[in-house]
Amino acid sequence: MRRKPKSSQLFIRWRIYMVLGSIAAVFLALVGRVAFIQVVDSKTLITQGDMRSVRTEKTQEQRGMITDRNGNELAVSVAVRAVWADPKRIAQTDSLAQTRKWKALAEALHLDPAELQQRISNPKRRFVYLKRQVNPALGHFIQELNLPGVYLKPESRRFYPAGEISAHLVGFTNIDDHGQEGVELAYDKWLTGQSGERVVRKDRLGRTIEDLSVIKQQQSGHDIHLSLDQRIQTLAYREIKREVEASGATSGSVVVIDIHTGEVLAMANSPSFNPNDRSQLQSYRYRNRAVTDAYEPGSTMKPFTVLTALEQGKANRNTIINNNPGYISISGHKVRDDEVLGNMTLTKILERSSNIGAATLAIRTGVMPLLHTYYDVGFGNVLGLGLDGETTGVIPQRRRWSDFELATIAFGYGLTVSPLQLAHAYATLGSGGINRPVSILKVDTPPEGKRVFSEKNARMVLKMLESVVSDDGTGSKAQVPGYQVAGKTGTSRKAHAGGYSDNYVALFAGVAPVTHPRLAISVVINNPQGDHYYGGQVAAPVFAKVMSGSLRYLNIPPDGNGIHLVSLDESSESNNEG
């Protein structure tokens, strides 16, 4: 057997050494490169990676809740989703080729397929909203479609459990969750809170895979507890809506104020709207007429004319004014009563709503004391609720006043007040002459208020106003079984160019129970139609029902004195209400 040459063995060994050396060199090169990347050039590559995956995003703050005084929810935020698209990614992935899925998406979002395709047709755009505030079920369906370039992001939507009942006071938000009307607007910053910021890492599909740090801590919005009592609010809204529809009126408002605290327990308007249905958000519906609209108050001003005369010492309990023969001439104008009563006491002037009696007292008193009385009860000023559009009303300012001009404002013409101002004025009367600030927020400690009238004279006028609600008064339909009620009717003609029209505003305002006044309520019916348009006919019954239910809800004990209480179908009315 022959042996192989030694040179051949050396050649094979050399090749092995060369291969091994090459592998070692490559390995050392890789190790060196890794070391360079990890040690020398690490910051650059980390920066490049972060630019592709690290994002700073805002965290969604939760808007505060609005509740009534008893904790019943009036406005809450619910979790919903927003559907958005990335047109560039849609183009890159040829997502539109999945026609069946896109057709299902358009149908789910109630969009025309052609319109949907047009929205995402520009591949240079990176963000397009397809639908805002979709419910979780629809969001889950869209997620299951798994369309490239279509994504969901969380957001919230405001929900109003009470619907149209409290809509004007609570208000509503826009699609971006910012207040537009009512409390939602007035306390928008307090309810909204502050959004936070955090740094996150996302994958190529935009999903968050790691929370890196918090830049700014999120602060949720604060809750608001309103003074509103939802039971009384529901009652007030039901009764005003029913009367507006029955009388064919243009609108109506009811305001209920707690005399002890100045809190607004109810503020209802008709027509109203459902804040959960944005198709109903027409301006004439969502205006809070109780604070934005002002009317000539008619005879509801007469108690304050009598009170002014008592305060100034120009009249007393035994004052007598004669209205024979049913009219008087003042500055060339005639002031009339619809009935000749002869000698009238102050009680009879209010009971039968005598224009002559009010005018005579005002002329005896003078213009400045009467205007001061009006200002003292809140007329001519905003009451400070903070609601958008709150009117001051109109108290005329003149250098010279004729006796006739003074007479007209004494029985409620030539000035305007809002339903809220009217309720507040009667609350001041019911408190014994103490003007307390009104509030739509729940009050823990009742304010002391400011005394503007003597308690003796305020109580005297309240006792006089009881006769208005008696069987012989103009407000007999305002009687509340078991309770003593003091109030005043009013009917004013609506002004138009050149004078007054044949349209009317019917009003009633009063307090109960008289022995320990707790609630003041004003009712205004704007432009009732038909033959029944007096305050005692259309406004007084609403007052009676709202007052009766409210006193029961608050467990106010009866103080009735056993007088005969007529049914709501009986009527005792005088044209002098205006």
GULUMKOL-327175 format. One record per residue (C-alpha): y, x negated, z negated; residue number from 1; residue in one letter. Coordinates in steps of 0.05 Angstrom, whole numbers, plus 5000, padded with zeros to 4 digits. Layout:
! residues N
Y X Z NUM A
...
! end
This chain:
! residues 578
5000 5000 5000 1 M
5068 4973 5021 2 R
5129 4972 4974 3 R
5199 4998 4995 4 K
5254 4947 5001 5 P
5298 4935 4941 6 K
5361 4946 4982 7 S
5343 5019 4993 8 S
5337 5031 4918 9 Q
5405 4998 4906 10 L
5437 5044 4958 11 F
5411 5107 4926 12 I
5434 5084 4858 13 R
5503 5069 4885 14 W
5510 5139 4913 15 R
5491 5169 4846 16 I
5543 5128 4811 17 Y
5595 5149 4863 18 M
5580 5223 4854 19 V
5581 5218 4779 20 L
5646 5180 4782 21 G
5677 5233 4828 22 S
5655 5289 4781 23 I
5684 5250 4722 24 A
5749 5239 4759 25 A
5755 5313 4777 26 V
5739 5332 4706 27 F
5791 5285 4679 28 L
5842 5312 4728 29 A
5828 5383 4706 30 L
5832 5364 4633 31 V
5898 5329 4647 32 G
5925 5389 4684 33 R
5905 5435 4629 34 V
5937 5389 4578 35 A
6000 5387 4620 36 F
6002 5463 4625 37 I
5987 5474 4552 38 Q
6031 5421 4522 39 V
6084 5396 4570 40 V
6100 5457 4614 41 D
6077 5514 4569 42 S
6145 5547 4560 43 K
6158 5555 4634 44 T
6092 5589 4647 45 L
6098 5633 4585 46 I
6167 5655 4609 47 T
6138 5671 4678 48 Q
6082 5711 4647 49 G
6129 5749 4601 50 D
6174 5767 4660 51 M
6115 5803 4691 52 R
6087 5838 4629 53 S
6137 5841 4571 54 V
6185 5899 4570 55 R
6239 5925 4522 56 T
6236 6001 4516 57 E
6271 6053 4474 58 K
6231 6094 4425 59 T
6243 6168 4427 60 Q
6278 6196 4366 61 E
6258 6264 4339 62 Q
6315 6314 4338 63 R
6327 6346 4271 64 G
6303 6416 4255 65 M
6349 6476 4243 66 I
6327 6527 4191 67 T
6357 6587 4157 68 D
6373 6586 4082 69 R
6301 6604 4065 70 N
6269 6549 4108 71 G
6251 6593 4167 72 N
6252 6551 4231 73 E
6307 6568 4280 74 L
6303 6506 4325 75 A
6247 6456 4329 76 V
6228 6400 4378 77 S
6160 6403 4411 78 V
6125 6346 4448 79 A
6124 6352 4524 80 V
6116 6304 4582 81 R
6159 6283 4641 82 A
6125 6271 4709 83 V
6154 6213 4748 84 W
6135 6172 4809 85 A
6142 6101 4835 86 D
6153 6107 4911 87 P
6143 6033 4922 88 K
6074 6034 4890 89 R
6056 6098 4927 90 I
6071 6062 4992 91 A
6034 5999 4972 92 Q
5970 6037 4953 93 T
5974 6087 5010 94 D
5969 6141 4956 95 S
5993 6196 5003 96 L
5926 6191 5040 97 A
5896 6232 4983 98 Q
5925 6296 5011 99 T
5883 6344 4969 100 R
5907 6313 4905 101 K
5980 6313 4927 102 W
5974 6386 4947 103 K
5945 6402 4878 104 A
6002 6364 4845 105 L
6055 6402 4885 106 A
6023 6468 4867 107 E
6019 6450 4793 108 A
6093 6431 4792 109 L
6114 6492 4832 110 H
6143 6447 4886 111 L
6141 6454 4961 112 D
6095 6398 4988 113 P
6148 6378 5040 114 A
6201 6373 4985 115 E
6154 6332 4941 116 L
6139 6284 4998 117 Q
6214 6276 5013 118 Q
6228 6256 4941 119 R
6179 6198 4944 120 I
6192 6177 5016 121 S
6238 6118 5001 122 N
6193 6057 4985 123 P
6253 6018 4958 124 K
6260 6064 4898 125 R
6220 6051 4835 126 R
6233 6114 4794 127 F
6238 6187 4813 128 V
6231 6247 4767 129 Y
6183 6299 4795 130 L
6186 6348 4737 131 K
6216 6348 4667 132 R
6188 6379 4604 133 Q
6119 6399 4627 134 V
6071 6425 4573 135 N
6014 6382 4548 136 P
5961 6421 4585 137 A
5995 6410 4652 138 L
6007 6337 4634 139 G
5932 6328 4621 140 H
5916 6359 4689 141 F
5964 6312 4724 142 I
5934 6253 4687 143 Q
5865 6273 4710 144 E
5888 6273 4782 145 L
5896 6197 4775 146 N
5944 6190 4833 147 L
5969 6119 4843 148 P
6044 6116 4832 149 G
6048 6181 4791 150 V
6059 6173 4716 151 Y
6075 6212 4653 152 L
6123 6194 4598 153 K
6133 6230 4531 154 P
6195 6271 4516 155 E
6213 6331 4473 156 S
6236 6401 4486 157 R
6275 6446 4440 158 R
6241 6511 4421 159 F
6276 6570 4387 160 Y
6228 6615 4348 161 P
6280 6669 4335 162 A
6298 6674 4409 163 G
6358 6718 4424 164 E
6368 6741 4352 165 I
6403 6678 4328 166 S
6419 6648 4396 167 A
6495 6649 4392 168 H
6500 6614 4325 169 L
6443 6565 4334 170 V
6461 6549 4407 171 G
6417 6508 4454 172 F
6408 6438 4484 173 T
6406 6413 4555 174 N
6345 6382 4588 175 I
6363 6314 4558 176 D
6362 6344 4488 177 D
6437 6343 4475 178 H
6472 6403 4444 179 G
6511 6449 4490 180 Q
6530 6509 4447 181 E
6532 6532 4375 182 G
6505 6490 4317 183 V
6466 6447 4367 184 E
6533 6424 4396 185 L
6575 6423 4332 186 A
6524 6379 4296 187 Y
6495 6343 4356 188 D
6503 6272 4328 189 K
6474 6291 4260 190 W
6414 6325 4292 191 L
6401 6271 4345 192 T
6396 6210 4300 193 G
6389 6141 4332 194 Q
6338 6116 4382 195 S
6300 6051 4367 196 G
6281 5992 4411 197 E
6216 5953 4413 198 R
6186 5897 4455 199 V
6118 5913 4485 200 V
6069 5881 4534 201 R
6044 5923 4592 202 K
5989 5915 4642 203 D
5997 5921 4717 204 R
5989 5997 4713 205 L
6047 6004 4665 206 G
6004 6018 4604 207 R
6025 5990 4537 208 T
5971 5942 4512 209 I
6009 5906 4456 210 E
6068 5918 4410 211 D
6104 5852 4402 212 L
6165 5866 4358 213 S
6216 5918 4336 214 V
6288 5903 4356 215 I
6320 5965 4326 216 K
6288 6014 4278 217 Q
6285 6086 4301 218 Q
6322 6137 4258 219 Q
6300 6209 4266 220 S
6353 6264 4267 221 G
6372 6300 4203 222 H
6351 6372 4189 223 D
6404 6426 4180 224 I
6397 6485 4133 225 H
6442 6541 4155 226 L
6471 6594 4108 227 S
6440 6646 4154 228 L
6389 6694 4124 229 D
6342 6709 4182 230 Q
6322 6776 4152 231 R
6395 6799 4151 232 I
6408 6767 4219 233 Q
6350 6805 4250 234 T
6375 6870 4221 235 L
6447 6858 4244 236 A
6425 6840 4314 237 Y
6380 6900 4321 238 R
6434 6949 4299 239 E
6490 6920 4340 240 I
6446 6916 4402 241 K
6424 6988 4392 242 R
6496 7013 4384 243 E
6523 6974 4444 244 V
6469 7004 4488 245 E
6477 7074 4459 246 A
6553 7075 4467 247 S
6554 7039 4534 248 G
6601 6987 4504 249 A
6617 6920 4537 250 T
6598 6881 4476 251 S
6593 6882 4400 252 G
6593 6835 4341 253 S
6572 6837 4267 254 V
6590 6785 4214 255 V
6561 6786 4143 256 V
6593 6741 4090 257 I
6570 6728 4018 258 D
6633 6741 3977 259 I
6610 6695 3920 260 H
6599 6633 3963 261 T
6635 6644 4029 262 G
6569 6634 4066 263 E
6557 6669 4132 264 V
6491 6706 4122 265 L
6491 6737 4192 266 A
6530 6731 4256 267 M
6502 6773 4313 268 A
6528 6791 4382 269 N
6507 6835 4439 270 S
6493 6821 4495 271 P
6453 6760 4476 272 S
6406 6712 4512 273 F
6339 6677 4502 274 N
6353 6602 4494 275 P
6280 6588 4513 276 N
6293 6617 4582 277 D
6346 6575 4618 278 R
6352 6627 4674 279 S
6391 6670 4624 280 Q
6444 6618 4608 281 L
6504 6654 4639 282 Q
6571 6642 4606 283 S
6583 6715 4589 284 Y
6517 6717 4552 285 R
6521 6654 4510 286 Y
6593 6660 4486 287 R
6594 6672 4411 288 N
6642 6731 4412 289 R
6645 6735 4336 290 A
6686 6670 4335 291 V
6714 6664 4406 292 T
6740 6734 4420 293 D
6801 6765 4386 294 A
6820 6838 4385 295 Y
6878 6880 4359 296 E
6848 6903 4293 297 P
6882 6971 4287 298 G
6879 7006 4221 299 S
6834 6954 4188 300 T
6901 6919 4172 301 M
6928 6977 4131 302 K
6895 6955 4065 303 P
6932 6889 4070 304 F
6998 6925 4083 305 T
6986 6965 4019 306 V
6966 6902 3982 307 L
7030 6867 4003 308 T
7072 6924 3978 309 A
7036 6922 3911 310 L
7044 6846 3906 311 E
7118 6850 3922 312 Q
7131 6907 3873 313 G
7153 6954 3928 314 K
7099 7004 3911 315 A
7052 7023 3854 316 N
6994 7069 3839 317 R
7042 7129 3836 318 N
7082 7115 3899 319 T
7090 7177 3943 320 I
7108 7176 4017 321 I
7120 7240 4056 322 N
7097 7244 4129 323 N
7128 7312 4144 324 N
7135 7332 4202 325 P
7081 7284 4226 326 G
7125 7231 4258 327 Y
7184 7185 4242 328 I
7233 7149 4287 329 S
7238 7073 4280 330 I
7285 7032 4324 331 S
7285 7087 4376 332 G
7209 7093 4377 333 H
7165 7147 4346 334 K
7109 7131 4299 335 V
7061 7190 4293 336 R
7005 7216 4250 337 D
6954 7265 4277 338 D
6960 7310 4216 339 E
7017 7331 4171 340 V
6996 7314 4099 341 L
7064 7320 4065 342 G
7067 7277 4003 343 N
7016 7221 4006 344 M
6993 7172 3953 345 T
6973 7102 3972 346 L
6900 7125 3968 347 T
6913 7183 4015 348 K
6949 7136 4064 349 I
6885 7094 4069 350 L
6837 7153 4066 351 E
6870 7190 4124 352 R
6894 7126 4158 353 S
6967 7144 4161 354 S
7009 7103 4209 355 N
7073 7131 4178 356 I
7052 7109 4109 357 G
7035 7038 4131 358 A
7099 7031 4172 359 A
7142 7056 4114 360 T
7110 7007 4065 361 L
7119 6949 4114 362 A
7194 6963 4124 363 I
7204 6967 4049 364 R
7167 6901 4040 365 T
7197 6861 4097 366 G
7165 6818 4151 367 V
7156 6752 4115 368 M
7114 6777 4057 369 P
7069 6815 4105 370 L
7060 6753 4149 371 L
7045 6711 4088 372 H
6991 6760 4068 373 T
6959 6755 4137 374 Y
6960 6679 4134 375 Y
6932 6680 4063 376 D
6870 6717 4085 377 V
6859 6670 4144 378 G
6890 6706 4204 379 F
6926 6661 4254 380 G
6883 6599 4235 381 N
6814 6573 4250 382 V
6768 6581 4191 383 L
6736 6513 4200 384 G
6665 6529 4219 385 L
6666 6474 4270 386 G
6638 6518 4325 387 L
6663 6506 4395 388 D
6715 6556 4420 389 G
6734 6585 4352 390 E
6797 6625 4362 391 T
6857 6627 4316 392 T
6876 6697 4338 393 G
6949 6713 4348 394 V
7001 6725 4294 395 I
7068 6735 4330 396 P
7125 6687 4315 397 Q
7195 6714 4325 398 R
7264 6695 4301 399 R
7284 6767 4296 400 R
7240 6826 4282 401 W
7257 6898 4295 402 S
7233 6950 4246 403 D
7187 6978 4300 404 F
7154 6911 4312 405 E
7143 6904 4237 406 L
7114 6974 4235 407 A
7065 6960 4291 408 T
7035 6898 4259 409 I
7029 6937 4194 410 A
6978 6984 4227 411 F
6944 6931 4269 412 G
6979 6926 4336 413 Y
7015 6865 4364 414 G
6967 6816 4332 415 L
6895 6795 4344 416 T
6838 6773 4299 417 V
6766 6754 4310 418 S
6707 6790 4277 419 P
6695 6729 4234 420 L
6768 6729 4210 421 Q
6764 6803 4195 422 L
6701 6795 4152 423 A
6732 6735 4116 424 H
6795 6775 4101 425 A
6754 6831 4069 426 Y
6713 6779 4031 427 A
6779 6754 4002 428 T
6796 6825 3982 429 L
6727 6835 3952 430 G
6730 6771 3911 431 S
6791 6797 3874 432 G
6842 6759 3914 433 G
6807 6691 3919 434 I
6804 6659 3988 435 N
6740 6619 3993 436 R
6725 6576 4055 437 P
6671 6604 4100 438 V
6610 6562 4116 439 S
6551 6566 4165 440 I
6515 6513 4123 441 L
6477 6531 4060 442 K
6521 6520 3999 443 V
6490 6492 3936 444 D
6552 6496 3893 445 T
6599 6554 3909 446 P
6671 6531 3921 447 P
6723 6555 3871 448 E
6770 6578 3926 449 G
6844 6591 3921 450 K
6875 6652 3889 451 R
6923 6686 3938 452 V
6929 6756 3907 453 F
6928 6782 3837 454 S
6860 6808 3816 455 E
6891 6873 3790 456 K
6922 6892 3857 457 N
6861 6870 3898 458 A
6816 6913 3854 459 R
6864 6971 3860 460 M
6862 6968 3936 461 V
6786 6965 3934 462 L
6784 7029 3893 463 K
6831 7062 3942 464 M
6786 7042 4000 465 L
6728 7079 3967 466 E
6762 7143 3989 467 S
6758 7121 4062 468 V
6682 7124 4056 469 V
6683 7191 4020 470 S
6667 7257 4054 471 D
6742 7268 4066 472 D
6756 7198 4093 473 G
6753 7171 4164 474 T
6694 7126 4147 475 G
6645 7175 4117 476 S
6589 7148 4162 477 K
6594 7081 4127 478 A
6565 7109 4062 479 Q
6506 7072 4034 480 V
6459 7113 3989 481 P
6461 7088 3918 482 G
6520 7041 3927 483 Y
6595 7047 3922 484 Q
6627 7022 3987 485 V
6699 7004 4002 486 A
6720 6997 4074 487 G
6767 7016 4130 488 K
6759 7043 4200 489 T
6800 7019 4259 490 G
6808 7041 4331 491 T
6856 7003 4376 492 S
6873 7014 4449 493 R
6863 6954 4494 494 K
6925 6923 4523 495 A
6934 6913 4598 496 H
6992 6896 4643 497 A
7052 6940 4627 498 G
7023 6973 4565 499 G
6958 7000 4538 500 Y
6897 7025 4576 501 S
6849 7081 4560 502 D
6796 7032 4535 503 N
6786 7022 4461 504 Y
6759 6974 4409 505 V
6724 7007 4350 506 A
6722 6970 4283 507 L
6698 6978 4212 508 F
6703 6927 4156 509 A
6685 6934 4083 510 G
6651 6908 4021 511 V
6597 6931 3972 512 A
6579 6944 3918 513 P
6649 6958 3893 514 V
6634 6947 3819 515 T
6611 6876 3833 516 H
6627 6860 3906 517 P
6574 6816 3939 518 R
6577 6826 4014 519 L
6633 6834 4064 520 A
6616 6859 4134 521 I
6657 6869 4197 522 S
6633 6908 4257 523 V
6669 6907 4324 524 V
6648 6949 4385 525 I
6685 6929 4448 526 N
6701 6984 4498 527 N
6653 7040 4478 528 P
6646 7094 4531 529 Q
6645 7170 4527 530 G
6679 7216 4477 531 D
6657 7177 4416 532 H
6698 7114 4411 533 Y
6730 7116 4342 534 Y
6712 7062 4291 535 G
6686 7116 4243 536 G
6639 7142 4297 537 Q
6609 7079 4328 538 V
6624 7020 4281 539 A
6616 7053 4213 540 A
6542 7073 4223 541 P
6525 7001 4242 542 V
6561 6977 4179 543 F
6521 7027 4136 544 A
6453 7005 4163 545 K
6468 6930 4159 546 V
6498 6936 4090 547 M
6441 6979 4063 548 S
6387 6932 4089 549 G
6423 6870 4066 550 S
6433 6895 3995 551 L
6359 6911 3991 552 R
6338 6843 4018 553 Y
6382 6808 3966 554 L
6358 6854 3910 555 N
6428 6876 3892 556 I
6422 6933 3840 557 P
6452 7000 3859 558 P
6518 7021 3829 559 D
6523 7091 3859 560 G
6565 7142 3822 561 N
6528 7204 3845 562 G
6576 7225 3900 563 I
6548 7267 3957 564 H
6527 7222 4014 565 L
6531 7254 4082 566 V
6480 7240 4137 567 S
6497 7193 4193 568 L
6502 7253 4241 569 D
6561 7283 4204 570 E
6631 7261 4220 571 S
6700 7261 4191 572 S
6747 7225 4238 573 E
6821 7218 4248 574 S
6858 7195 4310 575 N
6903 7155 4264 576 N
6851 7100 4261 577 E
6890 7063 4314 578 G
! end
